[in-house]
Amino acid sequence: MEDPLTSNSFDVVGAAGDTGREEALHRFVRERRMRLAPESRFLGESQRLPIRVGKPVTQEEIAEHLGISRGWYARFEAGAPAGFSVPLLSRLADMLLLFASERAELMRLAKPELMPIVSRDSTDLYEALGVVRRAVKRLWRATSEGEILHVAGEEARQLLPCFELVFARRVVAPEEAQFPQPGRSLVARLAKTRADGLRRLTPEHFAQLGAFWRCIPAGVLVPIDASPPDILRQIRLLHAEHGIDLCSPVGAHIRGPSGSAYVGGTSTRPHDVTELERTMLSMIADFASLALQQQPGPSR
């Protein structure tokens, strides 16, 4: 097992380095590890041991998946000066499910000497390719329809940090995975709105929805205004009753053998979602659709 503190392939940050920056880096990484969901079955592209699923992600577990010593990683989080390679940082960012902006911040803190020579656009594209690659691997390793939807939603949550809610769910069935941000109450109101909507929709409405989604190719981003008129009126009425500003949700179509699903959410800045973010969300939905085609049937 290679130790980053002794390997020649790592640039060591010496004692004369920027102590404030180092401490900020260590706090940054420790906090991101602690926010990882205990129930997640993956750390980036790596599958967790079944015995660890449901438990908080530990320093030891991160170190094992990185292929480094637990002692080095513990010193890293504790604030000791350490050396970092770009490949190691990239793997760590994958495991911590960092947003593109957070990955850039990790690189800025750990490798500030590289930032002046890398353009913002180049960094965004590089990070986008990394996110899509990780999502594809996780989707292909998923073993059920429910897990595929969960992975798609989890990847969308990391992709779109500006969203108050990102979800992956069946359009007219109860299965769904939600990824709310801490301290926000929108999730509960949206869940109740959806439950009320499913009770109010008639068989004719469900038939309309089914016909509508059959016409939408997998991966296509679907604006709320594209819904059938009768359905759209019901949606707007329900949201108004529950005091929700719909804010032009952004979502992409996931298509599987047992029907359609949807990954997306309500954004705090829906009109400022970048073209790169929209493209990546579309690709995640497209690959989730392909993964669902490999499943024998829905997970119940």
Solvent accessible surface area in square Angstrom, and as a share of the most:
residue,aa,sasa,rsa
1,M,169,0.76
2,E,98,0.44
3,D,40,0.21
4,P,0,0.00
5,L,56,0.28
6,T,109,0.63
7,S,21,0.14
8,N,158,0.81
9,S,77,0.50
10,F,20,0.08
11,D,93,0.48
12,V,97,0.56
13,V,23,0.13
14,G,38,0.36
15,A,100,0.77
16,A,109,0.85
17,G,29,0.28
18,D,79,0.41
19,T,79,0.46
20,G,46,0.44
21,R,40,0.15
22,E,15,0.07
23,E,82,0.37
24,A,29,0.23
25,L,1,0.01
26,H,5,0.02
27,R,115,0.42
28,F,17,0.07
29,V,0,0.00
30,R,78,0.29
31,E,92,0.41
32,R,50,0.18
33,R,31,0.11
34,M,137,0.61
35,R,103,0.38
36,L,16,0.08
37,A,33,0.26
38,P,49,0.31
39,E,101,0.45
40,S,10,0.07
41,R,74,0.27
42,F,6,0.02
43,L,4,0.02
44,G,1,0.01
45,E,32,0.14
46,S,35,0.22
47,Q,83,0.37
48,R,6,0.02
49,L,101,0.50
50,P,117,0.73
51,I,127,0.64
52,R,48,0.17
53,V,51,0.29
54,G,50,0.48
55,K,109,0.46
56,P,98,0.62
57,V,7,0.04
58,T,64,0.37
59,Q,34,0.15
60,E,79,0.36
61,E,2,0.01
62,I,0,0.00
63,A,1,0.00
64,E,86,0.38
65,H,47,0.21
66,L,3,0.02
67,G,33,0.31
68,I,8,0.04
69,S,36,0.23
70,R,130,0.48
71,G,32,0.31
72,W,3,0.01
73,Y,0,0.00
74,A,23,0.18
75,R,102,0.37
76,F,1,0.01
77,E,1,0.00
78,A,87,0.68
79,G,26,0.25
80,A,34,0.26
81,P,69,0.43
82,A,3,0.03
83,G,0,0.00
84,F,6,0.03
85,S,15,0.10
86,V,53,0.31
87,P,86,0.54
88,L,5,0.03
89,L,4,0.02
90,S,27,0.18
91,R,103,0.38
92,L,3,0.02
93,A,2,0.02
94,D,17,0.09
95,M,10,0.04
96,L,0,0.00
97,L,11,0.06
98,L,0,0.00
99,F,36,0.15
100,A,37,0.29
101,S,72,0.47
102,E,15,0.07
103,R,10,0.04
104,A,7,0.06
105,E,55,0.25
106,L,3,0.02
107,M,35,0.15
108,R,110,0.40
109,L,7,0.04
110,A,3,0.03
111,K,11,0.04
112,P,49,0.31
113,E,103,0.46
114,L,54,0.27
115,M,52,0.23
116,P,114,0.72
117,I,137,0.70
118,V,64,0.37
119,S,62,0.40
120,R,122,0.44
121,D,112,0.58
122,S,61,0.39
123,T,15,0.09
124,D,44,0.23
125,L,99,0.49
126,Y,114,0.43
127,E,8,0.04
128,A,5,0.04
129,L,115,0.57
130,G,21,0.20
131,V,6,0.03
132,V,16,0.09
133,R,132,0.48
134,R,0,0.00
135,A,1,0.01
136,V,38,0.22
137,K,67,0.28
138,R,3,0.01
139,L,1,0.01
140,W,128,0.45
141,R,103,0.38
142,A,7,0.06
143,T,97,0.57
144,S,33,0.21
145,E,5,0.02
146,G,38,0.37
147,E,23,0.10
148,I,0,0.00
149,L,6,0.03
150,H,55,0.25
151,V,2,0.01
152,A,0,0.00
153,G,0,0.00
154,E,8,0.04
155,E,0,0.00
156,A,0,0.00
157,R,19,0.07
158,Q,21,0.10
159,L,15,0.07
160,L,0,0.00
161,P,39,0.25
162,C,18,0.11
163,F,0,0.00
164,E,44,0.20
165,L,3,0.02
166,V,0,0.00
167,F,15,0.06
168,A,0,0.00
169,R,55,0.20
170,R,13,0.05
171,V,30,0.17
172,V,68,0.39
173,A,25,0.20
174,P,109,0.69
175,E,46,0.20
176,E,58,0.26
177,A,16,0.12
178,Q,60,0.27
179,F,23,0.10
180,P,65,0.41
181,Q,40,0.18
182,P,133,0.84
183,G,89,0.86
184,R,100,0.36
185,S,79,0.51
186,L,16,0.08
187,V,19,0.11
188,A,72,0.56
189,R,93,0.34
190,L,21,0.10
191,A,41,0.32
192,K,118,0.50
193,T,5,0.03
194,R,31,0.11
195,A,42,0.32
196,D,15,0.08
197,G,7,0.06
198,L,50,0.25
199,R,176,0.64
200,R,101,0.37
201,L,25,0.12
202,T,55,0.32
203,P,106,0.67
204,E,117,0.53
205,H,26,0.12
206,F,66,0.27
207,A,65,0.51
208,Q,64,0.28
209,L,17,0.08
210,G,26,0.25
211,A,46,0.35
212,F,34,0.14
213,W,21,0.07
214,R,167,0.61
215,C,105,0.63
216,I,28,0.14
217,P,80,0.50
218,A,33,0.26
219,G,3,0.03
220,V,61,0.35
221,L,42,0.21
222,V,11,0.06
223,P,79,0.50
224,I,35,0.18
225,D,93,0.48
226,A,46,0.36
227,S,17,0.11
228,P,18,0.12
229,P,93,0.58
230,D,52,0.27
231,I,4,0.02
232,L,30,0.15
233,R,151,0.55
234,Q,48,0.21
235,I,37,0.19
236,R,109,0.40
237,L,95,0.47
238,L,9,0.05
239,H,22,0.10
240,A,74,0.57
241,E,93,0.42
242,H,39,0.17
243,G,56,0.54
244,I,14,0.07
245,D,106,0.55
246,L,19,0.10
247,C,49,0.29
248,S,53,0.34
249,P,18,0.11
250,V,10,0.05
251,G,1,0.01
252,A,0,0.00
253,H,0,0.00
254,I,0,0.00
255,R,78,0.28
256,G,7,0.07
257,P,83,0.52
258,S,53,0.35
259,G,32,0.31
260,S,20,0.13
261,A,0,0.00
262,Y,28,0.11
263,V,0,0.00
264,G,0,0.00
265,G,0,0.00
266,T,10,0.06
267,S,2,0.01
268,T,75,0.44
269,R,78,0.28
270,P,13,0.08
271,H,162,0.72
272,D,90,0.47
273,V,11,0.06
274,T,66,0.38
275,E,130,0.58
276,L,61,0.31
277,E,25,0.11
278,R,78,0.28
279,T,62,0.36
280,M,9,0.04
281,L,1,0.00
282,S,29,0.19
283,M,73,0.33
284,I,1,0.01
285,A,0,0.00
286,D,59,0.31
287,F,57,0.24
288,A,0,0.00
289,S,4,0.03
290,L,84,0.42
291,A,4,0.03
292,L,1,0.00
293,Q,91,0.40
294,Q,123,0.55
295,Q,30,0.13
296,P,140,0.88
297,G,25,0.25
298,P,54,0.34
299,S,45,0.29
300,R,212,0.77
